[in-house]
């Protein structure tokens, strides 16, 4: 280690752990001792000066030359210079660093050491061995006095002692040649000074090497830092590129997602206005379009009028109930496609709901005539049979027509008017086109009032059963048809033609049918006579397809105690006779119970022959519309019906017989039974029992008119 390194030279940072501990200890000592050295320097120098004077006087007693005094003069100059240096630092305004103080003080110590080392050469040449020993002891004391204040800096004091004692110690070696001793002292002094120089050079070289190593290490660290910085910059650049790519990807994903959401919103908006089954606009869609068309009509440039067609499919409910919803959906799709293909390009079709459709015809110059023509075209298109797998069904439609502004200026008003028109058309039969008028509004209002009051009529017992006899050729009542009657406390008698369709539309027909069946069985069980007539009860297609009819029949027969062979169930021909297995199973089970099955209004439906072939029937009732033309053209239809019925082993009942001429012709045509005002009007149960009691057994027909 170099001298500077001993006192904390920064170049020493690369040394080992043990050297570091030594350097740290010396640094602590130097920092504490340096100011103390300069505080005690005047006293130390005074002692040294006093010792120099004493040594010179002592030497002067035995030495005849001027050398001791020259030595003393030099010593006083050295001591003076050191004293001046100490005084200068003590009076300085800013105390220098301890490194500077120690370096300056060490230089003064080295000068003093050389001065004392030269003393033996001046004094020892003329002294004997004892004198030499005394001078050496004096020199050693001087060295001790001078080094006393350096005791805290151990290494520096040891170097001072070595420099002072080694030259003089050579004089203690006996030698005859004085010159040899002098050379020996100078040799020792030279090697001592050379050793110190070599040591100092070695330490400086080592410090330089350590500094260079530190510089290389710092350069390596700087290079590593630079490479790391470049790596970080590259990584940052790559990260920036990745961030930009990710941002672009996110932007694209955001744009794609936004576009997808917009498309989805449009699709949802379209779906909200479109019927999923048929692809036509739904009720909301037609209302929005109709509102737009009606608002445009208020503009000055608007020309022409607008018509709204309200379509209600005929017989669709029976197809849906008996053949299943899949068949019903297929029929609706076919109907929608036919409507779309039939109406003009500027027209607008929509599915209103269920089996109801709406067609809007804008810009009509002759609205009434044009709308009727288009309505007839649509009706004709929907009347074409529909093939469903291996089956063929006929649906048809009834159409109500409303015009704007004649029948309304809002979508709601036009739809209500057209709906009332189609309701009126269906009440008169199927496949009718009806234009709205004020009378329809009155009828619709009455139908609405009937629909509101009918549930209360069932609960309050306002319904009653009337019985109309069915007689054979001899006038004997073999059957009696039970007919529903409603007497309203304010309106009076309400026609079955009014409230039965309402009951079917509202679903109340199930409750009414069950009540009718039970009441008819109870009354029939109490009719007098050894062979009382059978009771015939009408049931709707809804009752048959519900699957509850068999249980209701059993319940009615059991509660009344009526034998099953005295009950006749009349089925309307609107029931699809080639229907589902459940309907066929219901009819077969009724027949197996002993119940007689009859088909009502034969000849007015669309599946007459199919019904005769597939259904377990015993009676066929010919509609009154044919009997009215007897005698006349109606006879041909009745004769054909009788011939067909006989082929299937069935008996024929003719309804609406009012004259004897009709009776006689019907008997001649082969009709088995007759029903009509000629034999008796519908009457309450008590009057019917009285009617039975008036029979006198003669061939004359006895009629009790209600």
C-alpha positions in Angstrom: 0.0 0.0 0.0 1.2 3.5 -0.8 1.3 6.3 1.7 -1.7 8.0 0.2 -3.6 4.8 0.3 -2.9 4.5 4.0 -4.8 7.7 4.6 -7.8 6.9 2.5 -6.8 7.5 -1.1 -9.8 6.6 -3.2 -7.6 4.4 -5.3 -7.6 1.9 -2.4 -11.2 1.0 -3.1 -10.0 -2.2 -5.0 -8.0 -3.7 -2.1 -8.9 -6.8 -0.1 -11.2 -7.1 2.9 -8.3 -7.2 5.5 -6.6 -4.2 3.9 -9.8 -2.4 3.8 -10.3 -2.9 7.6 -6.7 -1.5 8.2 -7.3 1.5 5.9 -10.5 2.2 7.6 -8.8 2.0 11.1 -5.9 4.3 10.0 -8.4 6.7 8.5 -10.2 7.0 11.7 -6.9 7.5 13.6 -5.7 10.1 11.1 -8.9 12.1 11.2 -8.6 12.3 15.0 -4.8 12.7 15.4 -4.0 15.2 12.6 -5.4 18.3 14.4 -3.8 17.1 17.7 -0.4 16.9 16.0 -0.6 20.6 15.0 -1.9 21.6 18.4 1.1 20.0 20.2 3.7 20.8 17.4 5.2 23.9 19.1 5.8 22.0 22.4 7.3 19.0 20.5 9.5 21.2 18.4 10.7 23.1 21.5 11.7 19.9 23.2 13.5 18.8 20.1 15.3 22.1 19.9 16.3 21.9 23.5 17.6 18.4 23.0 19.6 19.6 19.9 21.2 22.3 22.0 22.0 19.9 24.8 23.4 17.3 22.3 25.6 20.0 20.6 27.0 21.2 23.9 27.7 17.6 24.9 29.4 16.9 21.7 31.3 20.2 21.8 33.2 19.1 25.0 34.7 16.2 23.2 34.8 17.5 19.7 37.2 20.1 18.5 35.7 20.9 15.1 32.7 23.2 14.0 30.6 20.3 12.7 28.3 20.1 15.8 27.5 23.7 15.6 26.8 23.5 11.9 24.5 20.6 12.6 22.8 22.6 15.4 22.3 25.5 12.9 20.7 23.2 10.4 18.6 21.7 13.1 17.4 25.1 14.2 16.4 26.0 10.6 14.4 22.7 10.3 12.7 23.2 13.6 12.0 26.8 12.7 10.5 25.8 9.4 8.3 23.2 11.1 7.3 25.7 13.8 6.3 28.3 11.1 4.3 25.6 9.2 2.4 24.7 12.5 1.8 28.3 13.3 0.5 29.0 9.7 -2.0 26.1 9.9 -3.1 27.1 13.4 -3.9 30.6 12.3 -5.6 29.5 9.0 -9.3 30.5 8.7 -10.2 27.1 7.1 -8.6 24.0 8.5 -7.4 21.8 5.6 -8.2 18.2 5.2 -6.4 15.8 7.5 -4.6 14.2 4.5 -2.9 17.5 3.8 -2.0 18.1 7.5 -0.5 14.6 7.9 1.4 14.9 4.6 2.9 18.3 5.7 3.7 17.1 9.2 5.2 13.8 7.9 7.6 15.8 5.7 8.8 17.8 8.7 9.3 14.6 10.7 11.3 13.0 7.9 13.5 16.1 7.7 14.1 16.0 11.5 14.8 12.2 11.3 17.5 12.8 8.7 18.9 15.6 10.8 19.1 13.3 13.9 20.4 10.5 11.7 23.4 12.6 10.7 24.3 13.3 14.3 26.3 10.1 14.8 28.5 11.0 11.9 29.4 14.3 13.7 29.7 13.0 17.2 30.7 9.4 17.2 34.0 9.5 15.3 36.0 10.7 18.3 34.1 8.8 21.1 34.8 5.5 22.5 32.3 2.7 22.7 30.7 4.0 25.9 30.4 7.5 24.4 28.9 6.1 21.3 26.4 4.2 23.4 25.6 7.4 25.2 25.0 9.3 22.0 22.8 6.6 20.6 20.7 6.6 23.8 20.4 10.4 23.5 19.5 10.1 19.8 17.0 7.4 20.8 15.5 9.7 23.4 15.2 12.5 20.9 13.5 10.2 18.5 11.2 9.1 21.2 10.4 12.7 22.1 9.8 13.5 18.5 7.8 10.4 17.8 5.7 10.7 21.0 3.2 12.9 19.3 3.0 10.5 16.4 2.2 7.5 18.6 -1.4 7.4 17.3 0.0 7.0 13.7 1.9 3.8 14.5 3.4 3.1 11.0 4.7 6.7 10.6 6.5 6.7 14.0 8.1 3.3 13.3 9.5 4.6 10.0 10.9 7.6 11.9 12.5 5.4 14.6 14.1 3.2 11.9 15.5 6.1 10.0 17.0 7.6 13.2 18.4 4.5 14.8 19.6 2.4 11.9 22.4 4.8 10.7 23.7 5.3 14.2 23.6 1.7 15.1 26.3 0.9 12.5 28.7 3.0 14.5 28.4 0.5 17.4 30.1 -2.1 15.2 33.9 -2.1 15.9 36.0 -1.4 12.8 39.5 -0.2 12.4 38.7 1.7 9.3 36.7 4.8 10.0 35.8 5.2 6.3 34.3 1.7 6.2 32.0 2.7 9.1 31.0 5.8 7.3 30.3 3.9 4.1 28.4 1.3 6.2 26.2 4.1 7.8 25.6 5.7 4.4 24.8 2.2 3.0 22.3 1.5 5.7 20.8 4.9 5.3 20.7 4.4 1.5 19.0 1.1 1.7 16.6 2.4 4.3 15.8 5.4 2.1 15.7 3.1 -1.0 13.5 0.6 0.9 11.2 3.4 1.8 11.2 4.7 -1.8 10.7 1.2 -3.2 7.9 0.6 -0.8 6.3 3.9 -1.7 6.7 3.2 -5.4 5.3 -0.3 -5.0 2.3 1.1 -3.1 1.9 3.8 -5.8 2.1 1.2 -8.5 -0.3 -1.1 -6.7 -2.6 1.9 -6.2 -2.4 2.7 -9.9 -3.1 -0.9 -10.8 -6.0 -1.0 -8.5 -7.2 2.3 -9.9 -6.8 0.9 -13.4 -8.6 -2.3 -12.4 -11.3 -0.1 -10.9 -11.4 1.9 -14.1 -11.6 -1.2 -16.2 -14.3 -2.5 -13.9 -16.1 0.8 -14.1 -15.6 0.7 -17.9 -17.0 -2.8 -18.0 -19.8 -1.8 -15.8 -20.4 1.3 -18.0 -20.3 -1.0 -21.1 -22.6 -3.5 -19.4 -24.8 -0.5 -18.5 -24.7 0.7 -22.1 -25.5 -2.7 -23.5 -28.2 -3.1 -20.9 -29.5 0.3 -21.8 -29.4 -0.6 -25.5 -31.2 -3.9 -24.7 -33.8 -1.9 -22.7 -34.2 0.5 -25.6 -34.6 -2.4 -28.0 -37.0 -4.1 -25.7 -38.8 -0.8 -25.3 -38.9 -0.4 -29.1 -40.2 -3.9 -29.4 -42.7 -3.3 -26.7 -43.8 -0.1 -28.4 -44.3 -2.0 -31.7 -46.2 -4.7 -29.8 -48.2 -2.1 -28.1 -49.0 -0.4 -31.4 -49.9 -3.8 -32.9 -52.0 -4.6 -29.9 -53.6 -1.2 -30.1 -54.3 -1.7 -33.8 -55.6 -5.2 -33.0 -57.8 -3.8 -30.2 -59.0 -1.1 -32.5 -59.9 -3.6 -35.1 -61.5 -5.8 -32.6 -63.4 -2.8 -31.2 -64.5 -1.8 -34.7 -65.4 -5.4 -35.6 -67.3 -5.7 -32.3 -69.0 -2.4 -32.8 -70.0 -3.4 -36.3 -71.2 -6.8 -35.0 -73.2 -5.0 -32.3 -74.6 -2.7 -34.9 -75.5 -5.6 -37.1 -77.0 -7.4 -34.2 -79.0 -4.3 -33.2 -80.3 -4.0 -36.8 -81.1 -7.7 -36.8 -82.9 -7.5 -33.4 -84.7 -4.4 -34.7 -85.7 -6.4 -37.8 -86.7 -9.4 -35.7 -88.8 -7.1 -33.5 -90.7 -6.1 -36.6 -90.8 -9.5 -38.4 -92.7 -12.6 -37.7 -90.2 -15.5 -37.2 -92.4 -18.2 -38.7 -93.6 -16.6 -42.0 -91.0 -13.9 -42.6 -93.7 -11.3 -42.9 -93.8 -8.2 -40.8 -95.5 -8.7 -37.5 -98.1 -6.6 -35.7 -95.6 -4.0 -34.6 -94.1 -3.8 -38.1 -97.5 -3.3 -39.8 -98.5 -0.7 -37.3 -95.4 1.3 -37.9 -95.7 1.1 -41.7 -99.4 1.8 -41.6 -98.8 4.9 -39.4 -96.3 6.1 -41.9 -98.7 5.6 -44.8 -101.5 7.4 -43.0 -99.3 10.3 -42.0 -98.2 10.7 -45.7 -101.8 10.9 -46.7 -102.1 14.2 -44.9 -99.4 15.7 -47.2 -100.7 17.9 -50.1 -99.1 15.7 -52.8 -100.8 12.6 -51.5 -103.1 10.9 -54.0 -105.4 8.0 -53.7 -106.9 6.2 -50.7 -105.8 3.3 -48.6 -107.5 -0.1 -47.9 -106.8 -2.6 -45.2 -107.7 -6.3 -45.6 -108.0 -8.4 -42.4 -107.8 -12.1 -43.2 -108.9 -14.9 -40.9 -108.1 -18.4 -42.0 -111.0 -20.9 -42.0 -110.7 -24.2 -40.3 -107.2 -23.5 -39.2 -107.9 -24.2 -35.5 -109.2 -27.7 -36.4 -106.0 -28.4 -38.4 -103.8 -27.1 -35.6 -105.6 -29.0 -32.9 -106.1 -32.3 -34.7 -102.9 -32.5 -36.8 -100.5 -30.8 -34.5 -98.7 -27.5 -34.3 -96.1 -28.5 -36.9 -98.9 -29.0 -39.4 -100.4 -25.7 -38.4 -97.1 -23.9 -38.8 -96.7 -25.4 -42.3 -100.2 -24.2 -43.2 -99.3 -20.7 -42.0 -96.1 -20.6 -44.1 -98.0 -21.7 -47.2 -100.7 -19.1 -46.5 -98.1 -16.3 -46.1 -96.4 -17.3 -49.3 -99.6 -17.3 -51.3 -100.6 -13.9 -49.9 -97.2 -12.5 -50.8 -97.4 -13.8 -54.3 -101.0 -12.7 -54.9 -101.0 -9.1 -53.7 -99.6 -6.2 -55.9 -96.0 -5.1 -55.5 -96.9 -1.9 -53.8 -99.1 -3.7 -51.2 -97.8 -4.6 -47.8 -98.7 -8.0 -46.1 -98.1 -8.9 -42.4 -99.0 -11.6 -39.9 -101.3 -10.1 -37.3 -101.2 -13.1 -35.0 -102.3 -16.7 -34.9 -104.1 -17.4 -38.1 -104.8 -13.8 -38.9 -103.1 -11.7 -41.6 -103.3 -8.1 -42.7 -102.8 -6.6 -46.2 -102.4 -2.9 -46.7 -103.2 -1.5 -50.2 -102.0 2.1 -50.6 -102.7 4.7 -53.4 -106.0 3.2 -54.6 -108.0 5.4 -57.0 -111.1 3.2 -56.7 -110.6 1.8 -53.3 -113.8 -0.2 -52.8 -113.7 -1.9 -56.1 -110.0 -2.5 -56.2 -109.8 -3.8 -52.7 -112.6 -6.3 -53.3 -110.9 -7.6 -56.4 -107.6 -8.1 -54.6 -109.5 -9.6 -51.6 -111.2 -12.1 -53.9 -107.9 -13.0 -55.5 -106.4 -13.7 -52.1 -109.4 -15.7 -51.0 -109.2 -17.8 -54.1 -105.5 -18.4 -53.6 -106.0 -19.6 -50.0 -108.9 -21.8 -51.0 -106.5 -24.1 -53.0 -105.9 -27.3 -51.0 -102.7 -27.5 -49.1 -100.7 -30.8 -49.2 -99.0 -31.7 -45.9 -96.9 -34.8 -46.5 -99.5 -37.5 -47.4 -102.5 -35.4 -46.4 -104.4 -32.6 -48.1 -106.3 -30.0 -46.2 -108.5 -27.1 -47.2 -108.4 -23.9 -45.2 -109.8 -20.9 -47.1 -110.2 -17.6 -45.5 -112.7 -14.8 -44.6 -111.7 -11.3 -45.3 -112.8 -7.9 -43.8 -112.1 -4.7 -45.7 -111.8 -1.2 -44.2 -110.9 2.0 -46.1 -109.1 5.2 -45.0 -110.2 7.8 -44.3 -113.8 6.6 -44.7 -113.6 4.0 -41.9 -110.7 5.5 -39.9 -107.5 7.6 -39.9 -105.4 5.6 -37.5 -104.1 2.0 -37.6 -106.2 1.1 -34.6 -109.4 2.3 -36.1 -108.8 0.6 -39.4 -107.8 -2.7 -37.8 -110.9 -2.6 -35.6 -113.2 -1.9 -38.5 -111.7 -4.6 -40.7 -111.8 -7.1 -37.8 -115.5 -6.4 -37.3 -116.1 -6.9 -41.0 -114.3 -10.3 -41.0 -116.1 -11.3 -37.9 -119.4 -10.6 -39.6 -118.2 -12.5 -42.6 -117.4 -15.6 -40.6 -120.7 -15.5 -38.8 -122.4 -15.9 -42.1 -120.2 -18.7 -43.2 -116.7 -19.3 -44.5 -115.0 -17.9 -47.5 -116.7 -14.5 -47.5 -115.4 -11.0 -48.3 -117.1 -8.3 -46.3 -116.7 -4.5 -46.5 -117.1 -2.6 -43.3 -120.2 -0.5 -42.7 -121.9 1.1 -39.7 -124.2 -1.8 -39.1 -121.1 -4.0 -38.5 -120.0 -1.6 -35.8 -123.4 -2.1 -34.1 -123.1 -5.9 -34.5 -119.6 -5.8 -33.2 -120.6 -3.8 -30.2 -123.4 -6.3 -29.4 -120.9 -9.2 -29.8 -118.6 -7.5 -27.4 -121.4 -7.0 -24.9 -122.4 -10.7 -25.3 -118.8 -11.7 -24.7 -118.7 -9.7 -21.5 -122.0 -11.0 -20.2 -121.8 -14.7 -21.2 -119.5 -15.8 -18.3 -122.1 -14.3 -15.8 -124.9 -16.1 -17.6 -123.3 -19.4 -16.9 -122.6 -18.6 -13.3 -126.1 -17.0 -12.6 -128.1 -19.8 -14.2 -129.4 -17.7 -17.1 -128.8 -20.6 -19.5 -131.5 -23.1 -20.1 -132.1 -26.2 -22.3 -134.9 -26.4 -24.9 -135.9 -29.7 -26.5 -137.1 -30.2 -30.1 -138.5 -33.6 -31.1 -137.3 -35.7 -33.9 -140.0 -38.1 -35.2 -140.2 -41.1 -37.5 -142.7 -41.7 -40.3 -145.4 -42.5 -37.8 -144.9 -39.2 -35.8 -143.3 -41.0 -32.9 -140.6 -39.0 -31.1 -137.6 -41.3 -31.3 -135.0 -38.6 -30.6 -135.0 -35.1 -29.0 -132.4 -32.5 -29.7 -131.2 -30.5 -26.8 -130.7 -26.8 -27.7 -129.1 -24.1 -25.5 -131.1 -21.0 -24.7 -130.1 -17.8 -23.0 -132.6 -15.3 -21.5 -130.9 -12.1 -20.5 -132.7 -9.9 -17.9 -132.2 -6.8 -20.1 -131.9 -8.0 -23.6 -134.3 -10.8 -23.4 -133.7 -13.9 -25.5 -130.3 -14.1 -27.1 -130.0 -16.3 -30.2 -127.6 -19.3 -30.1 -126.2 -18.1 -33.4 -124.9 -15.1 -31.4 -123.6 -16.5 -28.2 -122.3 -20.0 -29.3 -119.6 -18.5 -31.6 -118.6 -16.1 -28.8 -118.4 -19.1 -26.4 -116.2 -21.0 -28.9 -114.0 -18.0 -29.4 -113.5 -17.3 -25.7 -113.1 -21.0 -24.7 -116.2 -20.8 -22.6 -117.7 -23.6 -24.8 -116.1 -26.2 -22.6 -117.9 -25.1 -19.5 -121.2 -24.6 -21.4 -120.9 -27.9 -23.2 -120.3 -29.8 -19.9 -123.3 -28.1 -18.3 -125.5 -28.8 -21.4 -124.5 -32.4 -21.5 -125.2 -33.0 -17.8 -128.5 -31.1 -17.8 -129.8 -32.9 -20.9 -129.0 -36.3 -19.4 -130.7 -35.4 -16.2 -133.9 -34.2 -18.0 -133.9 -37.2 -20.4 -133.7 -39.7 -17.5 -137.0 -38.2 -16.1 -139.0 -38.4 -19.3 -142.0 -40.7 -18.9 -143.0 -43.8 -21.0 -141.9 -47.3 -21.5 -139.7 -46.3 -24.4 -138.8 -42.6 -23.9 -136.9 -40.9 -26.8 -133.1 -40.5 -27.0 -131.6 -37.1 -26.2 -129.3 -35.6 -28.8 -126.7 -33.1 -27.7 -124.5 -31.0 -30.0 -120.7 -30.8 -29.2 -118.2 -28.5 -30.9 -115.0 -29.5 -32.6 -113.2 -27.9 -29.7 -114.8 -30.2 -27.2 -114.0 -33.3 -29.3 -110.3 -32.3 -29.8 -109.8 -31.4 -26.1 -109.6 -35.0 -25.1 -112.1 -34.4 -22.2 -115.3 -35.3 -23.9 -115.3 -39.0 -22.9 -114.9 -38.2 -19.3 -117.6 -35.6 -19.4 -120.0 -38.0 -21.1 -119.4 -40.7 -18.5 -119.9 -38.1 -15.7 -123.2 -36.9 -17.2 -124.6 -40.4 -17.7 -123.6 -41.5 -14.2 -124.9 -38.4 -12.5 -128.3 -38.7 -14.3 -128.5 -42.5 -14.3 -129.2 -42.4 -18.0 -128.4 -45.5 -20.2 -125.7 -44.7 -22.7 -127.8 -45.9 -25.7 -130.2 -43.1 -25.0 -127.6 -40.4 -25.7 -126.8 -39.1 -29.1 -123.7 -36.9 -29.7 -124.1 -34.6 -32.7 -120.8 -33.5 -34.3 -120.4 -30.5 -36.6 -119.1 -31.3 -40.0 -116.5 -28.6 -39.6 -114.6 -31.1 -37.6 -111.7 -32.5 -39.8 -112.8 -36.1 -40.1 -109.4 -37.4 -41.2 -107.8 -35.9 -38.2 -105.5 -37.0 -35.4 -105.6 -40.3 -33.7 -106.9 -38.7 -30.5 -110.1 -37.5 -32.1 -110.7 -40.9 -33.8 -110.0 -42.7 -30.5 -112.5 -40.4 -28.7 -115.2 -41.2 -31.1 -114.5 -44.9 -31.1 -114.6 -44.9 -27.3 -117.9 -43.1 -27.3 -119.3 -45.7 -29.7 -118.0 -48.6 -27.6 -119.8 -47.0 -24.6 -123.1 -47.4 -26.5 -123.4 -43.7 -27.4 -124.9 -42.9 -30.8 -122.9 -40.6 -33.1 -124.5 -38.3 -35.6 -123.1 -35.7 -38.0 -125.0 -32.4 -38.1 -125.5 -30.1 -41.1 -124.3 -32.8 -43.5 -123.5 -31.5 -47.0 -122.4 -28.0 -45.9 -118.8 -28.9 -45.0 -115.8 -30.0 -47.0 -115.2 -33.6 -45.9 -118.6 -35.3 -46.1 -117.6 -38.5 -47.7 -114.4 -38.7 -45.6 -116.5 -38.4 -42.5 -118.9 -41.1 -43.6 -116.0 -43.5 -44.3 -113.9 -42.9 -41.2 -116.2 -42.0 -38.4 -118.3 -44.6 -36.4 -121.6 -42.8 -37.3 -125.2 -44.0 -37.1 -127.1 -40.8 -38.1 -126.7 -38.2 -40.8 -128.6 -34.9 -40.4 -129.4 -33.1 -43.6 -129.2 -29.3 -43.3 -132.4 -27.3 -43.4 -131.1 -25.3 -46.5 -131.7 -28.4 -48.6 -135.2 -29.2 -47.1 -136.4 -25.7 -48.0 -136.1 -26.6 -51.7 -138.4 -29.6 -51.2 -140.4 -30.1 -53.3 -137.9 -28.8 -55.9 -134.2 -28.9 -56.7 -133.3 -29.8 -53.1 -134.8 -33.3 -53.6 -131.8 -34.3 -55.8 -129.3 -33.4 -53.1 -131.4 -35.1 -50.4 -131.8 -38.2 -52.6 -128.1 -38.4 -53.2 -127.4 -38.0 -49.5 -129.9 -40.8 -48.6 -128.3 -43.1 -51.2 -124.8 -42.4 -49.9 -125.9 -42.9 -46.3 -127.5 -46.2 -47.1 -124.3 -47.4 -48.7 -122.6 -46.9 -45.3 -125.6 -48.3 -43.3 -126.6 -44.9 -41.9 -130.0 -43.4 -41.2 -130.9 -39.9 -42.4 -132.6 -37.1 -40.4 -134.0 -34.1 -42.3 -134.0 -30.7 -40.4 -136.3 -27.8 -40.9 -139.5 -29.6 -41.9 -142.3 -27.1 -41.8 -145.0 -28.4 -44.1 -146.8 -31.7 -44.8 -145.8 -31.6 -48.4 -142.2 -31.5 -47.3 -142.9 -34.4 -44.9 -144.4 -36.6 -47.6 -141.7 -35.9 -50.1 -139.0 -36.7 -47.6 -140.6 -40.0 -46.7 -140.8 -40.8 -50.4 -137.1 -39.9 -50.7 -136.2 -42.4 -48.0 -135.5 -40.1 -45.1 -135.8 -42.0 -41.8 -136.5 -39.2 -39.3 -137.6 -35.6 -39.5 -137.3 -32.5 -37.3 -138.9 -29.1 -37.6 -141.7 -26.8 -36.6 -144.2 -29.2 -38.2 -143.7 -31.5 -35.3 -142.7 -29.2 -32.6 -140.7 -26.1 -31.8 -137.9 -26.1 -29.2 -139.6 -26.0 -25.8 -138.6 -26.2 -22.1 -138.4 -29.6 -20.5 -141.8 -29.3 -18.7 -143.6 -28.4 -22.0 -141.8 -31.2 -23.8 -143.1 -33.7 -21.2 -146.6 -32.3 -21.7 -146.1 -32.7 -25.5 -145.2 -36.3 -25.0 -148.5 -36.8 -23.0 -150.7 -35.4 -25.8 -149.8 -38.2 -28.2 -153.0 -40.2 -28.8 -151.4 -43.0 -30.7 -153.3 -42.2 -34.0 -151.6 -41.5 -37.3 -152.5 -37.8 -37.0 -149.5 -35.6 -36.0 -150.1 -33.8 -32.8 -148.0 -30.6 -32.6 -147.5 -28.5 -29.5 -146.1 -25.2 -30.4 -144.0 -23.4 -27.8 
